[in-house]
Amino acid sequence: HGTYRLLGIQESETGFCTHYACHGARLVLLISHGALLLAVASALDRPEEADWFALFTPVWVGDTMCTLLVAMSWVASCPYIALCMEETPTRI
């Protein structure tokens, strides 16, 4: 059987890729929103001088990365599922 080209690992080892992608999305979400809290807290001294676009940039970048990780998680284990279905035909 071939190698999962994107990750450079065997198809039989991609079973947990969905799990890892979801954990990565959670971690990115927490870090980006934590950065927002720190940025807003530092800007509260002078809110009239705050650049709100710059303050919210970590969240927008983090949310975009989370969206990509969640989308990747939908297909990350496909090679493993295909391998399982190849080895054991599905019965309906």
PyMOL Python script that loads the backbone (N, CA, C, O; Angstrom):
from pymol import cmd

cmd.read_pdbstr("""\
ATOM      1  N   HIS A   1       0.840  -1.197   0.000  1.00  0.00           N
ATOM      2  CA  HIS A   1       0.000   0.000   0.000  1.00  0.00           C
ATOM      3  C   HIS A   1       0.873   1.244   0.000  1.00  0.00           C
ATOM      4  O   HIS A   1       1.995   1.245   0.507  1.00  0.00           O
ATOM      5  N   GLY A   2       0.320   2.311  -0.588  1.00  0.00           N
ATOM      6  CA  GLY A   2       1.099   3.536  -0.749  1.00  0.00           C
ATOM      7  C   GLY A   2       1.242   4.347   0.521  1.00  0.00           C
ATOM      8  O   GLY A   2       0.718   3.997   1.579  1.00  0.00           O
ATOM      9  N   THR A   3       1.945   5.404   0.386  1.00  0.00           N
ATOM     10  CA  THR A   3       2.183   6.315   1.502  1.00  0.00           C
ATOM     11  C   THR A   3       1.251   7.514   1.373  1.00  0.00           C
ATOM     12  O   THR A   3       1.018   8.005   0.269  1.00  0.00           O
ATOM     13  N   TYR A   4       0.734   7.972   2.467  1.00  0.00           N
ATOM     14  CA  TYR A   4      -0.085   9.174   2.479  1.00  0.00           C
ATOM     15  C   TYR A   4       0.838  10.358   2.193  1.00  0.00           C
ATOM     16  O   TYR A   4       1.596  10.791   3.061  1.00  0.00           O
ATOM     17  N   ARG A   5       0.763  10.870   0.979  1.00  0.00           N
ATOM     18  CA  ARG A   5       1.751  11.819   0.469  1.00  0.00           C
ATOM     19  C   ARG A   5       1.854  13.106   1.281  1.00  0.00           C
ATOM     20  O   ARG A   5       2.955  13.602   1.521  1.00  0.00           O
ATOM     21  N   LEU A   6       0.727  13.642   1.701  1.00  0.00           N
ATOM     22  CA  LEU A   6       0.747  14.927   2.399  1.00  0.00           C
ATOM     23  C   LEU A   6       1.548  14.863   3.689  1.00  0.00           C
ATOM     24  O   LEU A   6       2.316  15.780   3.980  1.00  0.00           O
ATOM     25  N   LEU A   7       1.386  13.810   4.460  1.00  0.00           N
ATOM     26  CA  LEU A   7       2.065  13.698   5.750  1.00  0.00           C
ATOM     27  C   LEU A   7       3.313  12.834   5.695  1.00  0.00           C
ATOM     28  O   LEU A   7       4.123  12.864   6.621  1.00  0.00           O
ATOM     29  N   GLY A   8       3.481  12.076   4.639  1.00  0.00           N
ATOM     30  CA  GLY A   8       4.641  11.206   4.531  1.00  0.00           C
ATOM     31  C   GLY A   8       4.594  10.013   5.461  1.00  0.00           C
ATOM     32  O   GLY A   8       5.636   9.516   5.889  1.00  0.00           O
ATOM     33  N   ILE A   9       3.386   9.544   5.782  1.00  0.00           N
ATOM     34  CA  ILE A   9       3.231   8.381   6.655  1.00  0.00           C
ATOM     35  C   ILE A   9       2.365   7.346   5.959  1.00  0.00           C
ATOM     36  O   ILE A   9       1.694   7.641   4.971  1.00  0.00           O
ATOM     37  N   GLN A  10       2.389   6.142   6.482  1.00  0.00           N
ATOM     38  CA  GLN A  10       1.591   5.062   5.898  1.00  0.00           C
ATOM     39  C   GLN A  10       0.098   5.327   6.101  1.00  0.00           C
ATOM     40  O   GLN A  10      -0.302   5.974   7.069  1.00  0.00           O
ATOM     41  N   GLU A  11      -0.712   4.823   5.183  1.00  0.00           N
ATOM     42  CA  GLU A  11      -2.161   4.995   5.279  1.00  0.00           C
ATOM     43  C   GLU A  11      -2.713   4.422   6.576  1.00  0.00           C
ATOM     44  O   GLU A  11      -3.679   4.941   7.137  1.00  0.00           O
ATOM     45  N   SER A  12      -2.091   3.348   7.045  1.00  0.00           N
ATOM     46  CA  SER A  12      -2.582   2.713   8.275  1.00  0.00           C
ATOM     47  C   SER A  12      -2.313   3.575   9.508  1.00  0.00           C
ATOM     48  O   SER A  12      -2.868   3.311  10.574  1.00  0.00           O
ATOM     49  N   GLU A  13      -1.479   4.590   9.379  1.00  0.00           N
ATOM     50  CA  GLU A  13      -1.148   5.451  10.503  1.00  0.00           C
ATOM     51  C   GLU A  13      -1.938   6.760  10.514  1.00  0.00           C
ATOM     52  O   GLU A  13      -1.702   7.600  11.382  1.00  0.00           O
ATOM     53  N   THR A  14      -2.866   6.957   9.579  1.00  0.00           N
ATOM     54  CA  THR A  14      -3.610   8.216   9.494  1.00  0.00           C
ATOM     55  C   THR A  14      -4.910   8.192  10.286  1.00  0.00           C
ATOM     56  O   THR A  14      -5.681   9.149  10.220  1.00  0.00           O
ATOM     57  N   GLY A  15      -5.171   7.132  11.028  1.00  0.00           N
ATOM     58  CA  GLY A  15      -6.422   7.014  11.770  1.00  0.00           C
ATOM     59  C   GLY A  15      -6.643   8.108  12.793  1.00  0.00           C
ATOM     60  O   GLY A  15      -7.782   8.515  13.020  1.00  0.00           O
ATOM     61  N   PHE A  16      -5.582   8.593  13.415  1.00  0.00           N
ATOM     62  CA  PHE A  16      -5.734   9.617  14.443  1.00  0.00           C
ATOM     63  C   PHE A  16      -5.549  11.035  13.916  1.00  0.00           C
ATOM     64  O   PHE A  16      -5.572  11.982  14.703  1.00  0.00           O
ATOM     65  N   CYS A  17      -5.368  11.209  12.620  1.00  0.00           N
ATOM     66  CA  CYS A  17      -5.140  12.544  12.060  1.00  0.00           C
ATOM     67  C   CYS A  17      -6.329  13.473  12.300  1.00  0.00           C
ATOM     68  O   CYS A  17      -6.136  14.662  12.551  1.00  0.00           O
ATOM     69  N   THR A  18      -7.547  12.954  12.227  1.00  0.00           N
ATOM     70  CA  THR A  18      -8.726  13.762  12.509  1.00  0.00           C
ATOM     71  C   THR A  18      -8.693  14.258  13.943  1.00  0.00           C
ATOM     72  O   THR A  18      -8.973  15.425  14.218  1.00  0.00           O
ATOM     73  N   HIS A  19      -8.351  13.364  14.846  1.00  0.00           N
ATOM     74  CA  HIS A  19      -8.256  13.700  16.271  1.00  0.00           C
ATOM     75  C   HIS A  19      -7.231  14.806  16.499  1.00  0.00           C
ATOM     76  O   HIS A  19      -7.504  15.766  17.220  1.00  0.00           O
ATOM     77  N   TYR A  20      -6.056  14.678  15.891  1.00  0.00           N
ATOM     78  CA  TYR A  20      -5.000  15.666  16.065  1.00  0.00           C
ATOM     79  C   TYR A  20      -5.372  17.012  15.434  1.00  0.00           C
ATOM     80  O   TYR A  20      -5.048  18.061  15.991  1.00  0.00           O
ATOM     81  N   ALA A  21      -6.039  16.993  14.292  1.00  0.00           N
ATOM     82  CA  ALA A  21      -6.448  18.242  13.643  1.00  0.00           C
ATOM     83  C   ALA A  21      -7.465  18.991  14.499  1.00  0.00           C
ATOM     84  O   ALA A  21      -7.411  20.217  14.596  1.00  0.00           O
ATOM     85  N   CYS A  22      -8.389  18.266  15.117  1.00  0.00           N
ATOM     86  CA  CYS A  22      -9.378  18.912  15.995  1.00  0.00           C
ATOM     87  C   CYS A  22      -8.717  19.488  17.238  1.00  0.00           C
ATOM     88  O   CYS A  22      -9.074  20.583  17.675  1.00  0.00           O
ATOM     89  N   HIS A  23      -7.765  18.773  17.809  1.00  0.00           N
ATOM     90  CA  HIS A  23      -7.034  19.308  18.960  1.00  0.00           C
ATOM     91  C   HIS A  23      -6.220  20.541  18.559  1.00  0.00           C
ATOM     92  O   HIS A  23      -6.135  21.504  19.321  1.00  0.00           O
ATOM     93  N   GLY A  24      -5.635  20.513  17.392  1.00  0.00           N
ATOM     94  CA  GLY A  24      -4.906  21.674  16.896  1.00  0.00           C
ATOM     95  C   GLY A  24      -5.811  22.882  16.733  1.00  0.00           C
ATOM     96  O   GLY A  24      -5.421  24.004  17.057  1.00  0.00           O
ATOM     97  N   ALA A  25      -7.031  22.653  16.226  1.00  0.00           N
ATOM     98  CA  ALA A  25      -7.994  23.748  16.067  1.00  0.00           C
ATOM     99  C   ALA A  25      -8.362  24.337  17.425  1.00  0.00           C
ATOM    100  O   ALA A  25      -8.461  25.556  17.566  1.00  0.00           O
ATOM    101  N   ARG A  26      -8.563  23.490  18.412  1.00  0.00           N
ATOM    102  CA  ARG A  26      -8.884  23.992  19.761  1.00  0.00           C
ATOM    103  C   ARG A  26      -7.739  24.822  20.318  1.00  0.00           C
ATOM    104  O   ARG A  26      -7.957  25.882  20.905  1.00  0.00           O
ATOM    105  N   LEU A  27      -6.521  24.336  20.132  1.00  0.00           N
ATOM    106  CA  LEU A  27      -5.351  25.042  20.647  1.00  0.00           C
ATOM    107  C   LEU A  27      -5.194  26.398  19.963  1.00  0.00           C
ATOM    108  O   LEU A  27      -4.937  27.398  20.633  1.00  0.00           O
ATOM    109  N   VAL A  28      -5.345  26.444  18.647  1.00  0.00           N
ATOM    110  CA  VAL A  28      -5.235  27.701  17.907  1.00  0.00           C
ATOM    111  C   VAL A  28      -6.330  28.667  18.359  1.00  0.00           C
ATOM    112  O   VAL A  28      -6.071  29.862  18.509  1.00  0.00           O
ATOM    113  N   LEU A  29      -7.535  28.172  18.575  1.00  0.00           N
ATOM    114  CA  LEU A  29      -8.642  29.018  19.027  1.00  0.00           C
ATOM    115  C   LEU A  29      -8.328  29.629  20.394  1.00  0.00           C
ATOM    116  O   LEU A  29      -8.516  30.829  20.596  1.00  0.00           O
ATOM    117  N   LEU A  30      -7.856  28.818  21.318  1.00  0.00           N
ATOM    118  CA  LEU A  30      -7.526  29.331  22.651  1.00  0.00           C
ATOM    119  C   LEU A  30      -6.402  30.356  22.612  1.00  0.00           C
ATOM    120  O   LEU A  30      -6.487  31.395  23.267  1.00  0.00           O
ATOM    121  N   ILE A  31      -5.356  30.075  21.854  1.00  0.00           N
ATOM    122  CA  ILE A  31      -4.223  30.991  21.785  1.00  0.00           C
ATOM    123  C   ILE A  31      -4.614  32.310  21.128  1.00  0.00           C
ATOM    124  O   ILE A  31      -4.229  33.376  21.608  1.00  0.00           O
ATOM    125  N   SER A  32      -5.377  32.252  20.036  1.00  0.00           N
ATOM    126  CA  SER A  32      -5.737  33.488  19.336  1.00  0.00           C
ATOM    127  C   SER A  32      -6.681  34.348  20.171  1.00  0.00           C
ATOM    128  O   SER A  32      -6.553  35.573  20.181  1.00  0.00           O
ATOM    129  N   HIS A  33      -7.621  33.726  20.867  1.00  0.00           N
ATOM    130  CA  HIS A  33      -8.521  34.509  21.706  1.00  0.00           C
ATOM    131  C   HIS A  33      -7.805  35.011  22.963  1.00  0.00           C
ATOM    132  O   HIS A  33      -8.134  36.083  23.472  1.00  0.00           O
ATOM    133  N   GLY A  34      -6.849  34.263  23.458  1.00  0.00           N
ATOM    134  CA  GLY A  34      -6.030  34.750  24.565  1.00  0.00           C
ATOM    135  C   GLY A  34      -5.213  35.961  24.144  1.00  0.00           C
ATOM    136  O   GLY A  34      -5.074  36.914  24.911  1.00  0.00           O
ATOM    137  N   ALA A  35      -4.671  35.931  22.928  1.00  0.00           N
ATOM    138  CA  ALA A  35      -3.927  37.080  22.406  1.00  0.00           C
ATOM    139  C   ALA A  35      -4.840  38.296  22.277  1.00  0.00           C
ATOM    140  O   ALA A  35      -4.416  39.424  22.529  1.00  0.00           O
ATOM    141  N   LEU A  36      -6.098  38.066  21.882  1.00  0.00           N
ATOM    142  CA  LEU A  36      -7.063  39.169  21.804  1.00  0.00           C
ATOM    143  C   LEU A  36      -7.284  39.779  23.184  1.00  0.00           C
ATOM    144  O   LEU A  36      -7.277  41.001  23.334  1.00  0.00           O
ATOM    145  N   LEU A  37      -7.478  38.933  24.187  1.00  0.00           N
ATOM    146  CA  LEU A  37      -7.697  39.440  25.540  1.00  0.00           C
ATOM    147  C   LEU A  37      -6.499  40.267  26.024  1.00  0.00           C
ATOM    148  O   LEU A  37      -6.677  41.334  26.612  1.00  0.00           O
ATOM    149  N   LEU A  38      -5.302  39.781  25.778  1.00  0.00           N
ATOM    150  CA  LEU A  38      -4.117  40.533  26.185  1.00  0.00           C
ATOM    151  C   LEU A  38      -4.001  41.855  25.425  1.00  0.00           C
ATOM    152  O   LEU A  38      -3.650  42.877  26.013  1.00  0.00           O
ATOM    153  N   ALA A  39      -4.290  41.841  24.143  1.00  0.00           N
ATOM    154  CA  ALA A  39      -4.188  43.057  23.332  1.00  0.00           C
ATOM    155  C   ALA A  39      -5.225  44.094  23.762  1.00  0.00           C
ATOM    156  O   ALA A  39      -4.912  45.279  23.872  1.00  0.00           O
ATOM    157  N   VAL A  40      -6.454  43.649  24.003  1.00  0.00           N
ATOM    158  CA  VAL A  40      -7.504  44.575  24.429  1.00  0.00           C
ATOM    159  C   VAL A  40      -7.200  45.104  25.827  1.00  0.00           C
ATOM    160  O   VAL A  40      -7.396  46.288  26.099  1.00  0.00           O
ATOM    161  N   ALA A  41      -6.729  44.243  26.702  1.00  0.00           N
ATOM    162  CA  ALA A  41      -6.394  44.691  28.057  1.00  0.00           C
ATOM    163  C   ALA A  41      -5.293  45.749  28.031  1.00  0.00           C
ATOM    164  O   ALA A  41      -5.332  46.700  28.810  1.00  0.00           O
ATOM    165  N   SER A  42      -4.329  45.594  27.158  1.00  0.00           N
ATOM    166  CA  SER A  42      -3.257  46.590  27.074  1.00  0.00           C
ATOM    167  C   SER A  42      -3.739  47.883  26.428  1.00  0.00           C
ATOM    168  O   SER A  42      -3.164  48.946  26.666  1.00  0.00           O
ATOM    169  N   ALA A  43      -4.785  47.803  25.614  1.00  0.00           N
ATOM    170  CA  ALA A  43      -5.298  48.999  24.934  1.00  0.00           C
ATOM    171  C   ALA A  43      -6.326  49.745  25.776  1.00  0.00           C
ATOM    172  O   ALA A  43      -6.737  50.841  25.398  1.00  0.00           O
ATOM    173  N   LEU A  44      -6.748  49.193  26.891  1.00  0.00           N
ATOM    174  CA  LEU A  44      -7.768  49.852  27.705  1.00  0.00           C
ATOM    175  C   LEU A  44      -7.259  51.116  28.386  1.00  0.00           C
ATOM    176  O   LEU A  44      -8.060  51.942  28.824  1.00  0.00           O
ATOM    177  N   ASP A  45      -5.951  51.281  28.483  1.00  0.00           N
ATOM    178  CA  ASP A  45      -5.402  52.503  29.065  1.00  0.00           C
ATOM    179  C   ASP A  45      -5.744  53.722  28.211  1.00  0.00           C
ATOM    180  O   ASP A  45      -6.068  54.789  28.732  1.00  0.00           O
ATOM    181  N   ARG A  46      -5.667  53.546  26.881  1.00  0.00           N
ATOM    182  CA  ARG A  46      -5.938  54.631  25.951  1.00  0.00           C
ATOM    183  C   ARG A  46      -6.842  54.117  24.825  1.00  0.00           C
ATOM    184  O   ARG A  46      -6.369  53.933  23.703  1.00  0.00           O
ATOM    185  N   PRO A  47      -8.119  53.883  25.096  1.00  0.00           N
ATOM    186  CA  PRO A  47      -8.997  53.306  24.052  1.00  0.00           C
ATOM    187  C   PRO A  47      -9.181  54.210  22.833  1.00  0.00           C
ATOM    188  O   PRO A  47      -9.449  53.715  21.738  1.00  0.00           O
ATOM    189  N   GLU A  48      -9.044  55.513  23.003  1.00  0.00           N
ATOM    190  CA  GLU A  48      -9.212  56.421  21.857  1.00  0.00           C
ATOM    191  C   GLU A  48      -8.051  56.301  20.865  1.00  0.00           C
ATOM    192  O   GLU A  48      -8.197  56.666  19.698  1.00  0.00           O
ATOM    193  N   GLU A  49      -6.905  55.794  21.317  1.00  0.00           N
ATOM    194  CA  GLU A  49      -5.743  55.634  20.442  1.00  0.00           C
ATOM    195  C   GLU A  49      -5.600  54.203  19.921  1.00  0.00           C
ATOM    196  O   GLU A  49      -4.681  53.905  19.157  1.00  0.00           O
ATOM    197  N   ALA A  50      -6.495  53.334  20.330  1.00  0.00           N
ATOM    198  CA  ALA A  50      -6.370  51.918  19.966  1.00  0.00           C
ATOM    199  C   ALA A  50      -6.682  51.698  18.491  1.00  0.00           C
ATOM    200  O   ALA A  50      -7.616  52.285  17.945  1.00  0.00           O
ATOM    201  N   ASP A  51      -5.897  50.855  17.866  1.00  0.00           N
ATOM    202  CA  ASP A  51      -6.144  50.435  16.487  1.00  0.00           C
ATOM    203  C   ASP A  51      -6.914  49.118  16.562  1.00  0.00           C
ATOM    204  O   ASP A  51      -6.322  48.048  16.703  1.00  0.00           O
ATOM    205  N   TRP A  52      -8.222  49.208  16.467  1.00  0.00           N
ATOM    206  CA  TRP A  52      -9.072  48.038  16.707  1.00  0.00           C
ATOM    207  C   TRP A  52      -8.877  46.964  15.649  1.00  0.00           C
ATOM    208  O   TRP A  52      -9.033  45.778  15.938  1.00  0.00           O
ATOM    209  N   PHE A  53      -8.542  47.360  14.435  1.00  0.00           N
ATOM    210  CA  PHE A  53      -8.240  46.363  13.403  1.00  0.00           C
ATOM    211  C   PHE A  53      -7.052  45.511  13.829  1.00  0.00           C
ATOM    212  O   PHE A  53      -7.082  44.287  13.700  1.00  0.00           O
ATOM    213  N   ALA A  54      -6.010  46.156  14.337  1.00  0.00           N
ATOM    214  CA  ALA A  54      -4.819  45.425  14.774  1.00  0.00           C
ATOM    215  C   ALA A  54      -5.118  44.574  16.010  1.00  0.00           C
ATOM    216  O   ALA A  54      -4.557  43.490  16.170  1.00  0.00           O
ATOM    217  N   LEU A  55      -5.998  45.064  16.878  1.00  0.00           N
ATOM    218  CA  LEU A  55      -6.332  44.309  18.086  1.00  0.00           C
ATOM    219  C   LEU A  55      -7.053  43.002  17.757  1.00  0.00           C
ATOM    220  O   LEU A  55      -6.822  41.980  18.403  1.00  0.00           O
ATOM    221  N   PHE A  56      -7.924  43.041  16.751  1.00  0.00           N
ATOM    222  CA  PHE A  56      -8.703  41.856  16.410  1.00  0.00           C
ATOM    223  C   PHE A  56      -8.030  40.950  15.380  1.00  0.00           C
ATOM    224  O   PHE A  56      -8.549  39.874  15.084  1.00  0.00           O
ATOM    225  N   THR A  57      -6.907  41.353  14.840  1.00  0.00           N
ATOM    226  CA  THR A  57      -6.205  40.548  13.844  1.00  0.00           C
ATOM    227  C   THR A  57      -5.858  39.139  14.345  1.00  0.00           C
ATOM    228  O   THR A  57      -6.035  38.188  13.583  1.00  0.00           O
ATOM    229  N   PRO A  58      -5.369  38.947  15.591  1.00  0.00           N
ATOM    230  CA  PRO A  58      -5.079  37.577  16.043  1.00  0.00           C
ATOM    231  C   PRO A  58      -6.301  36.661  15.999  1.00  0.00           C
ATOM    232  O   PRO A  58      -6.179  35.476  15.686  1.00  0.00           O
ATOM    233  N   VAL A  59      -7.467  37.200  16.308  1.00  0.00           N
ATOM    234  CA  VAL A  59      -8.680  36.372  16.289  1.00  0.00           C
ATOM    235  C   VAL A  59      -9.068  36.015  14.861  1.00  0.00           C
ATOM    236  O   VAL A  59      -9.459  34.880  14.589  1.00  0.00           O
ATOM    237  N   TRP A  60      -8.965  36.972  13.951  1.00  0.00           N
ATOM    238  CA  TRP A  60      -9.329  36.683  12.565  1.00  0.00           C
ATOM    239  C   TRP A  60      -8.378  35.656  11.955  1.00  0.00           C
ATOM    240  O   TRP A  60      -8.804  34.750  11.239  1.00  0.00           O
ATOM    241  N   VAL A  61      -7.102  35.806  12.241  1.00  0.00           N
ATOM    242  CA  VAL A  61      -6.123  34.833  11.737  1.00  0.00           C
ATOM    243  C   VAL A  61      -6.360  33.474  12.392  1.00  0.00           C
ATOM    244  O   VAL A  61      -6.346  32.444  11.718  1.00  0.00           O
ATOM    245  N   GLY A  62      -6.578  33.473  13.712  1.00  0.00           N
ATOM    246  CA  GLY A  62      -6.821  32.227  14.438  1.00  0.00           C
ATOM    247  C   GLY A  62      -8.082  31.522  13.976  1.00  0.00           C
ATOM    248  O   GLY A  62      -8.090  30.302  13.815  1.00  0.00           O
ATOM    249  N   ASP A  63      -9.155  32.288  13.761  1.00  0.00           N
ATOM    250  CA  ASP A  63     -10.401  31.672  13.287  1.00  0.00           C
ATOM    251  C   ASP A  63     -10.248  31.091  11.888  1.00  0.00           C
ATOM    252  O   ASP A  63     -10.821  30.045  11.580  1.00  0.00           O
ATOM    253  N   THR A  64      -9.479  31.766  11.044  1.00  0.00           N
ATOM    254  CA  THR A  64      -9.219  31.238   9.703  1.00  0.00           C
ATOM    255  C   THR A  64      -8.438  29.929   9.784  1.00  0.00           C
ATOM    256  O   THR A  64      -8.744  28.965   9.081  1.00  0.00           O
ATOM    257  N   MET A  65      -7.422  29.908  10.651  1.00  0.00           N
ATOM    258  CA  MET A  65      -6.645  28.682  10.821  1.00  0.00           C
ATOM    259  C   MET A  65      -7.511  27.557  11.396  1.00  0.00           C
ATOM    260  O   MET A  65      -7.378  26.402  10.991  1.00  0.00           O
ATOM    261  N   CYS A  66      -8.388  27.891  12.331  1.00  0.00           N
ATOM    262  CA  CYS A  66      -9.297  26.878  12.896  1.00  0.00           C
ATOM    263  C   CYS A  66     -10.209  26.303  11.822  1.00  0.00           C
ATOM    264  O   CYS A  66     -10.431  25.094  11.767  1.00  0.00           O
ATOM    265  N   THR A  67     -10.732  27.169  10.977  1.00  0.00           N
ATOM    266  CA  THR A  67     -11.597  26.713   9.891  1.00  0.00           C
ATOM    267  C   THR A  67     -10.847  25.753   8.974  1.00  0.00           C
ATOM    268  O   THR A  67     -11.387  24.723   8.570  1.00  0.00           O
ATOM    269  N   LEU A  68      -9.611  26.090   8.649  1.00  0.00           N
ATOM    270  CA  LEU A  68      -8.804  25.209   7.790  1.00  0.00           C
ATOM    271  C   LEU A  68      -8.508  23.879   8.479  1.00  0.00           C
ATOM    272  O   LEU A  68      -8.563  22.829   7.840  1.00  0.00           O
ATOM    273  N   LEU A  69      -8.197  23.912   9.766  1.00  0.00           N
ATOM    274  CA  LEU A  69      -7.920  22.671  10.501  1.00  0.00           C
ATOM    275  C   LEU A  69      -9.160  21.790  10.611  1.00  0.00           C
ATOM    276  O   LEU A  69      -9.065  20.570  10.481  1.00  0.00           O
ATOM    277  N   VAL A  70     -10.317  22.395  10.850  1.00  0.00           N
ATOM    278  CA  VAL A  70     -11.554  21.608  10.928  1.00  0.00           C
ATOM    279  C   VAL A  70     -11.887  21.013   9.565  1.00  0.00           C
ATOM    280  O   VAL A  70     -12.296  19.855   9.477  1.00  0.00           O
ATOM    281  N   ALA A  71     -11.715  21.794   8.505  1.00  0.00           N
ATOM    282  CA  ALA A  71     -11.948  21.261   7.156  1.00  0.00           C
ATOM    283  C   ALA A  71     -10.979  20.125   6.859  1.00  0.00           C
ATOM    284  O   ALA A  71     -11.363  19.123   6.257  1.00  0.00           O
ATOM    285  N   MET A  72      -9.713  20.276   7.282  1.00  0.00           N
ATOM    286  CA  MET A  72      -8.737  19.216   7.079  1.00  0.00           C
ATOM    287  C   MET A  72      -9.102  17.970   7.885  1.00  0.00           C
ATOM    288  O   MET A  72      -8.855  16.846   7.446  1.00  0.00           O
ATOM    289  N   SER A  73      -9.686  18.171   9.060  1.00  0.00           N
ATOM    290  CA  SER A  73     -10.027  17.028   9.903  1.00  0.00           C
ATOM    291  C   SER A  73     -11.097  16.148   9.261  1.00  0.00           C
ATOM    292  O   SER A  73     -11.170  14.951   9.540  1.00  0.00           O
ATOM    293  N   TRP A  74     -11.922  16.738   8.406  1.00  0.00           N
ATOM    294  CA  TRP A  74     -12.959  15.952   7.739  1.00  0.00           C
ATOM    295  C   TRP A  74     -12.373  14.926   6.793  1.00  0.00           C
ATOM    296  O   TRP A  74     -12.964  13.866   6.584  1.00  0.00           O
ATOM    297  N   VAL A  75     -11.223  15.223   6.221  1.00  0.00           N
ATOM    298  CA  VAL A  75     -10.628  14.324   5.224  1.00  0.00           C
ATOM    299  C   VAL A  75      -9.317  13.696   5.670  1.00  0.00           C
ATOM    300  O   VAL A  75      -8.731  12.906   4.930  1.00  0.00           O
ATOM    301  N   ALA A  76      -8.846  14.032   6.866  1.00  0.00           N
ATOM    302  CA  ALA A  76      -7.519  13.586   7.303  1.00  0.00           C
ATOM    303  C   ALA A  76      -7.415  12.070   7.429  1.00  0.00           C
ATOM    304  O   ALA A  76      -6.360  11.502   7.147  1.00  0.00           O
ATOM    305  N   SER A  77      -8.474  11.415   7.841  1.00  0.00           N
ATOM    306  CA  SER A  77      -8.422   9.968   8.038  1.00  0.00           C
ATOM    307  C   SER A  77      -8.948   9.178   6.843  1.00  0.00           C
ATOM    308  O   SER A  77      -9.101   7.960   6.932  1.00  0.00           O
ATOM    309  N   CYS A  78      -9.218   9.834   5.756  1.00  0.00           N
ATOM    310  CA  CYS A  78      -9.745   9.133   4.574  1.00  0.00           C
ATOM    311  C   CYS A  78      -8.851   7.997   4.090  1.00  0.00           C
ATOM    312  O   CYS A  78      -9.374   6.940   3.737  1.00  0.00           O
ATOM    313  N   PRO A  79      -7.529   8.160   4.054  1.00  0.00           N
ATOM    314  CA  PRO A  79      -6.691   7.034   3.618  1.00  0.00           C
ATOM    315  C   PRO A  79      -6.852   5.810   4.525  1.00  0.00           C
ATOM    316  O   PRO A  79      -6.863   4.680   4.037  1.00  0.00           O
ATOM    317  N   TYR A  80      -6.976   6.020   5.817  1.00  0.00           N
ATOM    318  CA  TYR A  80      -7.150   4.911   6.755  1.00  0.00           C
ATOM    319  C   TYR A  80      -8.505   4.239   6.534  1.00  0.00           C
ATOM    320  O   TYR A  80      -8.598   3.011   6.544  1.00  0.00           O
ATOM    321  N   ILE A  81      -9.543   5.028   6.337  1.00  0.00           N
ATOM    322  CA  ILE A  81     -10.878   4.477   6.102  1.00  0.00           C
ATOM    323  C   ILE A  81     -10.901   3.696   4.792  1.00  0.00           C
ATOM    324  O   ILE A  81     -11.487   2.615   4.722  1.00  0.00           O
ATOM    325  N   ALA A  82     -10.262   4.242   3.748  1.00  0.00           N
ATOM    326  CA  ALA A  82     -10.195   3.540   2.461  1.00  0.00           C
ATOM    327  C   ALA A  82      -9.437   2.227   2.593  1.00  0.00           C
ATOM    328  O   ALA A  82      -9.819   1.223   1.992  1.00  0.00           O
ATOM    329  N   LEU A  83      -8.360   2.233   3.382  1.00  0.00           N
ATOM    330  CA  LEU A  83      -7.588   1.017   3.601  1.00  0.00           C
ATOM    331  C   LEU A  83      -8.424  -0.032   4.322  1.00  0.00           C
ATOM    332  O   LEU A  83      -8.394  -1.209   3.961  1.00  0.00           O
ATOM    333  N   CYS A  84      -9.167   0.389   5.339  1.00  0.00           N
ATOM    334  CA  CYS A  84     -10.026  -0.546   6.077  1.00  0.00           C
ATOM    335  C   CYS A  84     -11.106  -1.129   5.170  1.00  0.00           C
ATOM    336  O   CYS A  84     -11.393  -2.324   5.229  1.00  0.00           O
ATOM    337  N   MET A  85     -11.702  -0.287   4.334  1.00  0.00           N
ATOM    338  CA  MET A  85     -12.745  -0.767   3.443  1.00  0.00           C
ATOM    339  C   MET A  85     -12.179  -1.680   2.368  1.00  0.00           C
ATOM    340  O   MET A  85     -12.869  -2.577   1.882  1.00  0.00           O
ATOM    341  N   GLU A  86     -10.930  -1.454   1.999  1.00  0.00           N
ATOM    342  CA  GLU A  86     -10.267  -2.301   1.018  1.00  0.00           C
ATOM    343  C   GLU A  86      -9.969  -3.690   1.583  1.00  0.00           C
ATOM    344  O   GLU A  86     -10.116  -4.702   0.899  1.00  0.00           O
ATOM    345  N   GLU A  87      -9.545  -3.711   2.856  1.00  0.00           N
ATOM    346  CA  GLU A  87      -9.192  -4.979   3.493  1.00  0.00           C
ATOM    347  C   GLU A  87     -10.423  -5.792   3.887  1.00  0.00           C
ATOM    348  O   GLU A  87     -10.418  -7.019   3.784  1.00  0.00           O
ATOM    349  N   THR A  88     -11.472  -5.112   4.336  1.00  0.00           N
ATOM    350  CA  THR A  88     -12.702  -5.776   4.748  1.00  0.00           C
ATOM    351  C   THR A  88     -13.865  -5.146   3.997  1.00  0.00           C
ATOM    352  O   THR A  88     -14.296  -4.047   4.346  1.00  0.00           O
ATOM    353  N   PRO A  89     -14.378  -5.812   2.982  1.00  0.00           N
ATOM    354  CA  PRO A  89     -15.489  -5.240   2.205  1.00  0.00           C
ATOM    355  C   PRO A  89     -16.701  -4.946   3.102  1.00  0.00           C
ATOM    356  O   PRO A  89     -17.017  -5.711   4.014  1.00  0.00           O
ATOM    357  N   THR A  90     -17.353  -3.847   2.827  1.00  0.00           N
ATOM    358  CA  THR A  90     -18.527  -3.435   3.588  1.00  0.00           C
ATOM    359  C   THR A  90     -19.720  -4.269   3.186  1.00  0.00           C
ATOM    360  O   THR A  90     -19.979  -4.472   1.999  1.00  0.00           O
ATOM    361  N   ARG A  91     -20.449  -4.753   4.179  1.00  0.00           N
ATOM    362  CA  ARG A  91     -21.668  -5.532   3.924  1.00  0.00           C
ATOM    363  C   ARG A  91     -22.877  -4.705   4.319  1.00  0.00           C
ATOM    364  O   ARG A  91     -22.920  -4.097   5.389  1.00  0.00           O
ATOM    365  N   ILE A  92     -23.836  -4.697   3.446  1.00  0.00           N
ATOM    366  CA  ILE A  92     -25.069  -3.945   3.724  1.00  0.00           C
ATOM    367  C   ILE A  92     -26.223  -4.901   3.889  1.00  0.00           C
ATOM    368  O   ILE A  92     -27.351  -4.471   4.128  1.00  0.00           O
TER     369      ILE A  92
END
""", "prot")
cmd.dss("prot")
cmd.show_as("cartoon", "prot")
cmd.util.cbc("prot")
cmd.orient("prot")
